[in-house]
Amino acid sequence: MDGSSENLRNKCAACFRQYNKMEHLVEHMRVSFHSSHEPKCGVCQKHCRSFESLREHLIGPLPKVDCARIFGIRGCNLCLNIFDSSSALRAHRTACQYSRTSVNSGFISRMSRMSLQSSTDNYGRTQGLQVVALACKMVGGGSDGSLDLCARVCLVGEDESIVFHTYIKPQIPVTNYR
């Protein structure tokens, strides 16, 4: 065996982690449950576990150079999407659902309709946001049912009352209802 074959690394196509042995990559794929619902870099298509890790990938202290350069020109700092041109980015910013300027059509407006904004107590004093918990029920997709697909979302208040509940239609067929 020559020295160059020892340097070959097996790379996960979703998160780009690298492994020395194919067995380790197979084990990673078996337990990682990469999902189409994970945030993904618009430049290199890398899956990230959370929006915070995607933010670090794009604009964090040690961003990926190519991704950071393109994101700096065509990326929305609010929703972390990357657009085809800087003019498309400007048009998007006026209607970004996470933008505080578009309260009437955005995420904040939907939350306020669910009474998650400030409330008043028995003495007329304004209280801050109430504590809520988010729960998701997952089903399996793909040929072996190993892909995680969100099928149901529920917000529960601190008094254990249901604030919001909805079913979600997965983008691919469900093969395991778990």
N, C-alpha and C positions, 0 to 999 in steps of 0.2 A: 504494500500500500504506500503510495507516495504522500508527501506532506500536504499537497493541495487538497486532497480528499478529506483530511482531518479538519480543515478550515471551513468546510461546507456547513452551513447552518440551515435548519428547517424553520421556515417562517410561517406563522399563522396569517392567513389571508385577511382576517378581520381586524385583529388588533396589532399585527406586525411584530408580536413577540417572537423571539428566536430561540431555538433549542438545538443542542448539539446532536441529540438522537431523535430519530423519527418516532420512537416509542413515547418520548416525552411530549412531542407535539400531539400525538394521537390522544394521550391522556389529557392534555390541555383542552383539546377540542371536545372531549367527552364531558368534562366538568365545567367548562366555561359558559356554555349555553349562550353564545353570542346571538343577539336578537336584532331584527330589523328595526326595532324600536329604540335601540341605543343611539345616542348622538354620534354623528359621523362627520369627519372633516370634509368640507366641500372641495378641497384641493386634492389630497392624497387618498381619500376614501377610508381613512383609518377609523375603526370603531373605538369609541371612548366609553368608559363605564358611566360617566355622568357629564352634565354640562360644565361642571367645574373643571374636570380633566380636559374637556375639549377647549375650554377657555385657556387653560395653561398651555395646551398644545399650540394654540394660535397666537396668544398674546401674553403668555406668562413670562416668568423670569428667564426661562431657557426654551423659547419656542423653536419649532422646526423652521429653519431659515426660509425655505421656499414657500411654505404655507403662510408664514407670517408676512412675507413680502406681498403675496397676492391678497391676503386678507386685509392688509393695510390699505390697499387700493380699492378693493371691491367687496369688503366684508362689513356686515352690520354688527356693531358692537353690542346691540341689544339681544338679538335672536341668534347670532353667530352664523347666519347664512351667508353664502358667497354668491354674488350675482355676476352676470355675463359682462356687464360694463359699469362704469362709475355712474352713468346716467340712470341705469336701472336701479342702482343702489339709492340714488337720490329720490327716485320715485317711490321706492320701497319705504324709505325712512319716514315719509309723510303718512304712511298707512300701517307701519309696523305694529303688530298686535300687542307688543310688549311696551310700546312707546307711551309715555305719560301724556303726550299731546293728543293722542287719539283715544281718550277715555270713553267716548261714546260707542266706539266699535271694537274696542280691544278687550284684553284679558281682565283688566281692572274693572271694566264695566260689567262683564259677566259675573265676576266675583261679587260686585256690589249688589247685583240683582239677587244673589243668593244670601244676602244679609251677612256677609263676612266682614264688612267694614265696621267702623266704630258703632257701639250701641250705648244706651244710657241705662243706668241702674235705677233703683226705686226712688232715689233722691234727685233725679234729673242730671246727675253728673255723667259726663262722657267717659266711657271706658275705651281702652284700646282694643285691638283685634282679639277675638276669642281664640282659644287653642283649638286646633282641629287636627285630625289624623287622616292620612290618606292610605287607603288599602286598594290593592289591585288583585284581581283573580286572573291567573294565567292559564292558558290551555296550550297544547302542543301542536306544532305544525311541522311540515316537511315529511319526507317519506317515513322516517322513524319516530316522528312526534317529539324530537328533541329541541326544536326551535321554540323559544318562548314567545307567545303571542298574548297580548293583553285582551281580555274579553269582558272585564267588568271593573268599574272604578266606583269607589264610595268614599265620601268625606264624612267623618263622624266628629261631632262637637265634643267639648270637654265634659258635657253632661250625658254623653253616650247617645245623643239623638242624631239621627241621620240628617245631615245638612244637604247632601247631594248624592245621587245614585244614578248610574247609567250603565247600559251595556254597550260594548264596542264591537263592531263587526271587524274581525281580523281581515287583513289584506290578502292572505292566502288561505286555502282550505285547512280546516281543523282536522287533525288526524288522531289527536289524543286529548280527551276531555278531562283527564286527570281526576 
